[in-house]
Amino acid sequence: MQHDASTTVDRGRYEDAVTPWERESWRTAALDWVATGLAARGLRRAGPLQVRLRPWSVLVRVPVAGREAVWFKANPPASGFEGALTSALARWVPEHVLEPLAVDAGRGWSLLPDGGSLFRNVLEREPVGPDAWEDLLRQYASMQHALVPHAREIVRLGVPSARTSELPEVFDKLLTENAALRPDERARLDALRPRLLDWCGELAAFGIADSLDHSDLHDGQLFNPEPGRYTFFDWGDAAVSHPFCSLQVTAGRAGARYGPDVVPRLRDAYLEPWTGTGRTAAELRRAASLAWRLSALGRARAWGRLFPTASETAPLAAQSARTLLELVEDPPL
């Protein structure tokens, strides 16, 4: 399978980003691997490639004869676990995720089937109310609950650990290493540390077990192939952390769409699978509020998972700094 002039390349806002795609030897090896993976399933490419390049991934849409297109994804080393994680999730919670067609865990490569309509595209073409967001959050939380027994296995796959007890250490490392923070911003975060320790201690005291946190579950990171059914994907920013850290991105996006009054009802929908564990509704809501704020740590850390040759590191370091500064903002619930 060769790269040719019919291939289209989308670099988004990162025109100067350097990824492995620029190296002919890497590109040839990757596309040969895709061809081999297709052939193993009796499939073959049937049309031009569409390539999406970002400092954190190479994504290639590969049209296939007689069926929907498939997707090749290459992760940088820091998120190279994604293929192995996706395979494991397909075994543990198959009703919630895609099953990869092929994975090369050593090289961080995955070949994935088409998942149907993106939820984002459904939102653009038809009226969708907050009820749909409630449904997807319930399903996602149910998946997280089912994955609690697998947390250690997930870490062994290479997924970063940001367990509730480790969050102060994550904070200290981010503060030390981020060169994009201005002196006044760094001082604000330094002054926040005693309160952050209290928040982490209070959250840990609820005794809610760590699980898989997607870290970036927005409307472009899940499929909605049919009404009421959702499939979660794109695990390159994931961590093993407090499960409630996942709520901020999804509920925040819905709040921006429908207004802030929708956020509490989405929170309560998300918390439904976590009831019946001996914790009161008030305790679960307090835990959700604490995790909402502390989720900034995992999201700030994920901005560093780039290809070693990526040249757009300064803007992404600034984005990480902005995310880290969300710690000083009071949660909207």
ROKOL-816997 format. One record per residue (C-alpha): residue number from 1; chain; x, y, z. Coordinates in steps of 0.02 Angstrom, whole numbers, m for minus. Example, Ala and Ser with C-alpha at 12.3 -4.5 7.8 and 13.67 -1.06 7.14 Angstrom:
// residues 2
@i: 1 ch: A u: 615 v: m225 w: 390
@i: 2 ch: A u: 684 v: m53 w: 357
// end
This chain:
// residues 333
@i: 1 ch: A u: 0 v: 0 w: 0
@i: 2 ch: A u: 90 v: 155 w: m59
@i: 3 ch: A u: 71 v: 340 w: m19
@i: 4 ch: A u: 18 v: 433 w: m176
@i: 5 ch: A u: m33 v: 604 w: m239
@i: 6 ch: A u: m217 v: 569 w: m206
@i: 7 ch: A u: m184 v: 567 w: m19
@i: 8 ch: A u: m255 v: 719 w: 70
@i: 9 ch: A u: m169 v: 783 w: 228
@i: 10 ch: A u: m253 v: 888 w: 363
@i: 11 ch: A u: m136 v: 973 w: 487
@i: 12 ch: A u: m268 v: 1082 w: 570
@i: 13 ch: A u: m188 v: 1226 w: 667
@i: 14 ch: A u: m21 v: 1135 w: 673
@i: 15 ch: A u: 54 v: 1171 w: 502
@i: 16 ch: A u: 232 v: 1158 w: 567
@i: 17 ch: A u: 209 v: 1003 w: 674
@i: 18 ch: A u: 329 v: 862 w: 631
@i: 19 ch: A u: 261 v: 685 w: 649
@i: 20 ch: A u: 327 v: 515 w: 593
@i: 21 ch: A u: 218 v: 530 w: 437
@i: 22 ch: A u: 350 v: 644 w: 361
@i: 23 ch: A u: 475 v: 499 w: 357
@i: 24 ch: A u: 451 v: 392 w: 202
@i: 25 ch: A u: 520 v: 236 w: 286
@i: 26 ch: A u: 396 v: 252 w: 431
@i: 27 ch: A u: 252 v: 291 w: 314
@i: 28 ch: A u: 290 v: 140 w: 206
@i: 29 ch: A u: 304 v: 25 w: 356
@i: 30 ch: A u: 141 v: 89 w: 429
@i: 31 ch: A u: 42 v: 73 w: 269
@i: 32 ch: A u: 114 v: m100 w: 235
@i: 33 ch: A u: 57 v: m149 w: 410
@i: 34 ch: A u: m117 v: m84 w: 372
@i: 35 ch: A u: m122 v: m183 w: 209
@i: 36 ch: A u: m68 v: m341 w: 300
@i: 37 ch: A u: m200 v: m313 w: 434
@i: 38 ch: A u: m334 v: m291 w: 302
@i: 39 ch: A u: m278 v: m443 w: 203
@i: 40 ch: A u: m286 v: m551 w: 360
@i: 41 ch: A u: m473 v: m513 w: 363
@i: 42 ch: A u: m501 v: m533 w: 177
@i: 43 ch: A u: m507 v: m345 w: 148
@i: 44 ch: A u: m416 v: m225 w: 35
@i: 45 ch: A u: m397 v: m38 w: 15
@i: 46 ch: A u: m510 v: 43 w: m116
@i: 47 ch: A u: m475 v: 228 w: m132
@i: 48 ch: A u: m368 v: 375 w: m78
@i: 49 ch: A u: m310 v: 401 w: 100
@i: 50 ch: A u: m362 v: 545 w: 212
@i: 51 ch: A u: m228 v: 588 w: 339
@i: 52 ch: A u: m249 v: 693 w: 496
@i: 53 ch: A u: m86 v: 748 w: 576
@i: 54 ch: A u: m72 v: 821 w: 750
@i: 55 ch: A u: 75 v: 833 w: 871
@i: 56 ch: A u: m7 v: 694 w: 972
@i: 57 ch: A u: m66 v: 572 w: 837
@i: 58 ch: A u: m66 v: 515 w: 657
@i: 59 ch: A u: m240 v: 463 w: 600
@i: 60 ch: A u: m273 v: 390 w: 427
@i: 61 ch: A u: m442 v: 351 w: 352
@i: 62 ch: A u: m424 v: 200 w: 238
@i: 63 ch: A u: m570 v: 163 w: 120
@i: 64 ch: A u: m604 v: m23 w: 103
@i: 65 ch: A u: m692 v: m117 w: m37
@i: 66 ch: A u: m866 v: m175 w: 8
@i: 67 ch: A u: m880 v: m100 w: 182
@i: 68 ch: A u: m855 v: 55 w: 287
@i: 69 ch: A u: m682 v: 133 w: 296
@i: 70 ch: A u: m560 v: 84 w: 431
@i: 71 ch: A u: m444 v: 195 w: 532
@i: 72 ch: A u: m258 v: 181 w: 565
@i: 73 ch: A u: m193 v: 273 w: 718
@i: 74 ch: A u: m15 v: 298 w: 776
@i: 75 ch: A u: 18 v: 364 w: 951
@i: 76 ch: A u: 177 v: 443 w: 1019
@i: 77 ch: A u: 272 v: 342 w: 1151
@i: 78 ch: A u: 186 v: 429 w: 1298
@i: 79 ch: A u: 15 v: 369 w: 1237
@i: 80 ch: A u: 75 v: 214 w: 1147
@i: 81 ch: A u: m30 v: 111 w: 1268
@i: 82 ch: A u: m191 v: 156 w: 1175
@i: 83 ch: A u: m194 v: 6 w: 1059
@i: 84 ch: A u: m166 v: m120 w: 1199
@i: 85 ch: A u: m293 v: m30 w: 1308
@i: 86 ch: A u: m423 v: m31 w: 1169
@i: 87 ch: A u: m397 v: m218 w: 1145
@i: 88 ch: A u: m417 v: m249 w: 1331
@i: 89 ch: A u: m573 v: m142 w: 1342
@i: 90 ch: A u: m649 v: m241 w: 1197
@i: 91 ch: A u: m629 v: m397 w: 1306
@i: 92 ch: A u: m689 v: m321 w: 1469
@i: 93 ch: A u: m829 v: m201 w: 1414
@i: 94 ch: A u: m864 v: m244 w: 1231
@i: 95 ch: A u: m1034 v: m159 w: 1230
@i: 96 ch: A u: m954 v: 11 w: 1262
@i: 97 ch: A u: m802 v: 17 w: 1146
@i: 98 ch: A u: m732 v: m25 w: 975
@i: 99 ch: A u: m644 v: m191 w: 946
@i: 100 ch: A u: m482 v: m157 w: 850
@i: 101 ch: A u: m448 v: m253 w: 690
@i: 102 ch: A u: m262 v: m257 w: 729
@i: 103 ch: A u: m142 v: m186 w: 859
@i: 104 ch: A u: 47 v: m169 w: 865
@i: 105 ch: A u: 73 v: m122 w: 1047
@i: 106 ch: A u: 260 v: m104 w: 1027
@i: 107 ch: A u: 245 v: 29 w: 893
@i: 108 ch: A u: 87 v: 111 w: 961
@i: 109 ch: A u: m15 v: 69 w: 806
@i: 110 ch: A u: m199 v: 24 w: 795
@i: 111 ch: A u: m317 v: m21 w: 654
@i: 112 ch: A u: m497 v: 16 w: 700
@i: 113 ch: A u: m667 v: m11 w: 618
@i: 114 ch: A u: m785 v: 131 w: 583
@i: 115 ch: A u: m895 v: 167 w: 734
@i: 116 ch: A u: m1043 v: 248 w: 648
@i: 117 ch: A u: m1099 v: 427 w: 674
@i: 118 ch: A u: m998 v: 537 w: 788
@i: 119 ch: A u: m1107 v: 610 w: 925
@i: 120 ch: A u: m1044 v: 781 w: 868
@i: 121 ch: A u: m1115 v: 751 w: 694
@i: 122 ch: A u: m1281 v: 694 w: 766
@i: 123 ch: A u: m1289 v: 856 w: 865
@i: 124 ch: A u: m1260 v: 956 w: 706
@i: 125 ch: A u: m1393 v: 873 w: 600
@i: 126 ch: A u: m1540 v: 848 w: 719
@i: 127 ch: A u: m1613 v: 917 w: 880
@i: 128 ch: A u: m1539 v: 829 w: 1031
@i: 129 ch: A u: m1589 v: 872 w: 1208
@i: 130 ch: A u: m1498 v: 850 w: 1374
@i: 131 ch: A u: m1580 v: 679 w: 1397
@i: 132 ch: A u: m1456 v: 606 w: 1271
@i: 133 ch: A u: m1310 v: 673 w: 1373
@i: 134 ch: A u: m1385 v: 596 w: 1529
@i: 135 ch: A u: m1394 v: 428 w: 1440
@i: 136 ch: A u: m1215 v: 433 w: 1379
@i: 137 ch: A u: m1151 v: 483 w: 1552
@i: 138 ch: A u: m1245 v: 340 w: 1634
@i: 139 ch: A u: m1173 v: 218 w: 1508
@i: 140 ch: A u: m998 v: 288 w: 1528
@i: 141 ch: A u: m1008 v: 281 w: 1718
@i: 142 ch: A u: m1072 v: 102 w: 1708
@i: 143 ch: A u: m919 v: 58 w: 1605
@i: 144 ch: A u: m803 v: 141 w: 1731
@i: 145 ch: A u: m887 v: 47 w: 1872
@i: 146 ch: A u: m861 v: m118 w: 1780
@i: 147 ch: A u: m677 v: m75 w: 1753
@i: 148 ch: A u: m635 v: m46 w: 1937
@i: 149 ch: A u: m573 v: m227 w: 1961
@i: 150 ch: A u: m457 v: m203 w: 1811
@i: 151 ch: A u: m371 v: m44 w: 1870
@i: 152 ch: A u: m204 v: m128 w: 1907
@i: 153 ch: A u: m207 v: m220 w: 1741
@i: 154 ch: A u: m240 v: m56 w: 1652
@i: 155 ch: A u: m86 v: 22 w: 1732
@i: 156 ch: A u: 17 v: m130 w: 1680
@i: 157 ch: A u: m34 v: m93 w: 1500
@i: 158 ch: A u: 60 v: 72 w: 1516
@i: 159 ch: A u: m86 v: 186 w: 1555
@i: 160 ch: A u: m22 v: 324 w: 1671
@i: 161 ch: A u: m71 v: 314 w: 1852
@i: 162 ch: A u: m146 v: 469 w: 1932
@i: 163 ch: A u: m234 v: 384 w: 2077
@i: 164 ch: A u: m322 v: 495 w: 2202
@i: 165 ch: A u: m181 v: 470 w: 2327
@i: 166 ch: A u: m53 v: 521 w: 2194
@i: 167 ch: A u: m134 v: 684 w: 2138
@i: 168 ch: A u: m27 v: 797 w: 2251
@i: 169 ch: A u: 128 v: 720 w: 2171
@i: 170 ch: A u: 55 v: 748 w: 1997
@i: 171 ch: A u: 23 v: 930 w: 2044
@i: 172 ch: A u: 201 v: 957 w: 2106
@i: 173 ch: A u: 276 v: 882 w: 1949
@i: 174 ch: A u: 167 v: 986 w: 1833
@i: 175 ch: A u: 209 v: 1144 w: 1929
@i: 176 ch: A u: 395 v: 1108 w: 1923
@i: 177 ch: A u: 404 v: 1060 w: 1740
@i: 178 ch: A u: 287 v: 1185 w: 1654
@i: 179 ch: A u: 391 v: 1330 w: 1588
@i: 180 ch: A u: 239 v: 1420 w: 1516
@i: 181 ch: A u: 172 v: 1477 w: 1685
@i: 182 ch: A u: 201 v: 1661 w: 1722
@i: 183 ch: A u: 277 v: 1702 w: 1893
@i: 184 ch: A u: 110 v: 1767 w: 1959
@i: 185 ch: A u: 20 v: 1609 w: 1899
@i: 186 ch: A u: 151 v: 1498 w: 1979
@i: 187 ch: A u: 132 v: 1595 w: 2142
@i: 188 ch: A u: m58 v: 1571 w: 2139
@i: 189 ch: A u: m37 v: 1385 w: 2116
@i: 190 ch: A u: 97 v: 1374 w: 2251
@i: 191 ch: A u: m20 v: 1460 w: 2372
@i: 192 ch: A u: m158 v: 1338 w: 2325
@i: 193 ch: A u: m60 v: 1182 w: 2372
@i: 194 ch: A u: m120 v: 1168 w: 2555
@i: 195 ch: A u: m301 v: 1175 w: 2498
@i: 196 ch: A u: m265 v: 1050 w: 2359
@i: 197 ch: A u: m198 v: 928 w: 2489
@i: 198 ch: A u: m359 v: 949 w: 2587
@i: 199 ch: A u: m466 v: 919 w: 2432
@i: 200 ch: A u: m368 v: 762 w: 2387
@i: 201 ch: A u: m381 v: 697 w: 2565
@i: 202 ch: A u: m568 v: 729 w: 2572
@i: 203 ch: A u: m597 v: 646 w: 2403
@i: 204 ch: A u: m494 v: 493 w: 2452
@i: 205 ch: A u: m592 v: 477 w: 2616
@i: 206 ch: A u: m751 v: 437 w: 2521
@i: 207 ch: A u: m669 v: 272 w: 2473
@i: 208 ch: A u: m724 v: 270 w: 2291
@i: 209 ch: A u: m605 v: 156 w: 2198
@i: 210 ch: A u: m498 v: 223 w: 2057
@i: 211 ch: A u: m543 v: 172 w: 1880
@i: 212 ch: A u: m512 v: 223 w: 1700
@i: 213 ch: A u: m528 v: 410 w: 1667
@i: 214 ch: A u: m543 v: 454 w: 1483
@i: 215 ch: A u: m486 v: 632 w: 1525
@i: 216 ch: A u: m562 v: 710 w: 1368
@i: 217 ch: A u: m735 v: 637 w: 1340
@i: 218 ch: A u: m819 v: 767 w: 1230
@i: 219 ch: A u: m944 v: 749 w: 1088
@i: 220 ch: A u: m806 v: 712 w: 962
@i: 221 ch: A u: m740 v: 565 w: 1063
@i: 222 ch: A u: m891 v: 452 w: 1058
@i: 223 ch: A u: m1000 v: 374 w: 927
@i: 224 ch: A u: m1190 v: 374 w: 927
@i: 225 ch: A u: m1226 v: 240 w: 796
@i: 226 ch: A u: m1409 v: 227 w: 845
@i: 227 ch: A u: m1525 v: 314 w: 969
@i: 228 ch: A u: m1481 v: 274 w: 1148
@i: 229 ch: A u: m1318 v: 183 w: 1106
@i: 230 ch: A u: m1146 v: 259 w: 1131
@i: 231 ch: A u: m971 v: 195 w: 1095
@i: 232 ch: A u: m821 v: 275 w: 1180
@i: 233 ch: A u: m652 v: 289 w: 1094
@i: 234 ch: A u: m490 v: 388 w: 1082
@i: 235 ch: A u: m403 v: 336 w: 1242
@i: 236 ch: A u: m236 v: 424 w: 1214
@i: 237 ch: A u: m264 v: 547 w: 1358
@i: 238 ch: A u: m325 v: 415 w: 1480
@i: 239 ch: A u: m262 v: 383 w: 1655
@i: 240 ch: A u: m308 v: 275 w: 1803
@i: 241 ch: A u: m377 v: 402 w: 1924
@i: 242 ch: A u: m533 v: 446 w: 2021
@i: 243 ch: A u: m674 v: 400 w: 1902
@i: 244 ch: A u: m771 v: 559 w: 1936
@i: 245 ch: A u: m631 v: 660 w: 1855
@i: 246 ch: A u: m711 v: 613 w: 1689
@i: 247 ch: A u: m867 v: 716 w: 1721
@i: 248 ch: A u: m794 v: 890 w: 1695
@i: 249 ch: A u: m765 v: 886 w: 1507
@i: 250 ch: A u: m929 v: 803 w: 1458
@i: 251 ch: A u: m1044 v: 900 w: 1575
@i: 252 ch: A u: m949 v: 1060 w: 1538
@i: 253 ch: A u: m979 v: 1041 w: 1351
@i: 254 ch: A u: m1163 v: 1006 w: 1380
@i: 255 ch: A u: m1175 v: 1156 w: 1497
@i: 256 ch: A u: m1101 v: 1267 w: 1362
@i: 257 ch: A u: m1233 v: 1201 w: 1240
@i: 258 ch: A u: m1389 v: 1204 w: 1347
@i: 259 ch: A u: m1345 v: 1323 w: 1489
@i: 260 ch: A u: m1270 v: 1296 w: 1661
@i: 261 ch: A u: m1434 v: 1238 w: 1738
@i: 262 ch: A u: m1414 v: 1070 w: 1649
@i: 263 ch: A u: m1251 v: 1026 w: 1739
@i: 264 ch: A u: m1325 v: 966 w: 1905
@i: 265 ch: A u: m1446 v: 847 w: 1819
@i: 266 ch: A u: m1304 v: 777 w: 1712
@i: 267 ch: A u: m1201 v: 754 w: 1869
@i: 268 ch: A u: m1343 v: 658 w: 1950
@i: 269 ch: A u: m1364 v: 548 w: 1796
@i: 270 ch: A u: m1178 v: 510 w: 1798
@i: 271 ch: A u: m1185 v: 465 w: 1983
@i: 272 ch: A u: m1330 v: 342 w: 1966
@i: 273 ch: A u: m1217 v: 189 w: 1934
@i: 274 ch: A u: m1118 v: 235 w: 2090
@i: 275 ch: A u: m1267 v: 231 w: 2209
@i: 276 ch: A u: m1302 v: 82 w: 2320
@i: 277 ch: A u: m1123 v: 76 w: 2383
@i: 278 ch: A u: m1160 v: 143 w: 2557
@i: 279 ch: A u: m1129 v: 325 w: 2513
@i: 280 ch: A u: m1264 v: 455 w: 2523
@i: 281 ch: A u: m1318 v: 563 w: 2376
@i: 282 ch: A u: m1239 v: 712 w: 2465
@i: 283 ch: A u: m1073 v: 621 w: 2482
@i: 284 ch: A u: m1072 v: 571 w: 2299
@i: 285 ch: A u: m1111 v: 748 w: 2246
@i: 286 ch: A u: m972 v: 818 w: 2356
@i: 287 ch: A u: m852 v: 691 w: 2281
@i: 288 ch: A u: m906 v: 744 w: 2106
@i: 289 ch: A u: m873 v: 927 w: 2148
@i: 290 ch: A u: m699 v: 889 w: 2214
@i: 291 ch: A u: m656 v: 778 w: 2065
@i: 292 ch: A u: m722 v: 911 w: 1944
@i: 293 ch: A u: m588 v: 1032 w: 2007
@i: 294 ch: A u: m449 v: 903 w: 2024
@i: 295 ch: A u: m479 v: 835 w: 1848
@i: 296 ch: A u: m375 v: 983 w: 1788
@i: 297 ch: A u: m220 v: 887 w: 1842
@i: 298 ch: A u: m246 v: 739 w: 1727
@i: 299 ch: A u: m298 v: 849 w: 1582
@i: 300 ch: A u: m148 v: 964 w: 1605
@i: 301 ch: A u: m30 v: 815 w: 1606
@i: 302 ch: A u: m105 v: 741 w: 1448
@i: 303 ch: A u: m48 v: 892 w: 1345
@i: 304 ch: A u: 130 v: 825 w: 1357
@i: 305 ch: A u: 98 v: 664 w: 1261
@i: 306 ch: A u: 176 v: 718 w: 1096
@i: 307 ch: A u: 286 v: 644 w: 962
@i: 308 ch: A u: 469 v: 674 w: 1009
@i: 309 ch: A u: 494 v: 777 w: 851
@i: 310 ch: A u: 337 v: 883 w: 874
@i: 311 ch: A u: 382 v: 1066 w: 851
@i: 312 ch: A u: 223 v: 1143 w: 923
@i: 313 ch: A u: 270 v: 1112 w: 1105
@i: 314 ch: A u: 262 v: 1294 w: 1163
@i: 315 ch: A u: 76 v: 1321 w: 1124
@i: 316 ch: A u: 35 v: 1152 w: 1200
@i: 317 ch: A u: 135 v: 1193 w: 1357
@i: 318 ch: A u: 33 v: 1353 w: 1369
@i: 319 ch: A u: m127 v: 1251 w: 1351
@i: 320 ch: A u: m67 v: 1136 w: 1490
@i: 321 ch: A u: m35 v: 1289 w: 1599
@i: 322 ch: A u: m209 v: 1358 w: 1565
@i: 323 ch: A u: m285 v: 1190 w: 1610
@i: 324 ch: A u: m184 v: 1182 w: 1771
@i: 325 ch: A u: m249 v: 1355 w: 1819
@i: 326 ch: A u: m426 v: 1285 w: 1818
@i: 327 ch: A u: m383 v: 1222 w: 1992
@i: 328 ch: A u: m416 v: 1397 w: 2059
@i: 329 ch: A u: m593 v: 1401 w: 1985
@i: 330 ch: A u: m742 v: 1346 w: 2090
@i: 331 ch: A u: m839 v: 1202 w: 2012
@i: 332 ch: A u: m1013 v: 1248 w: 1947
@i: 333 ch: A u: m1097 v: 1119 w: 2058
// end
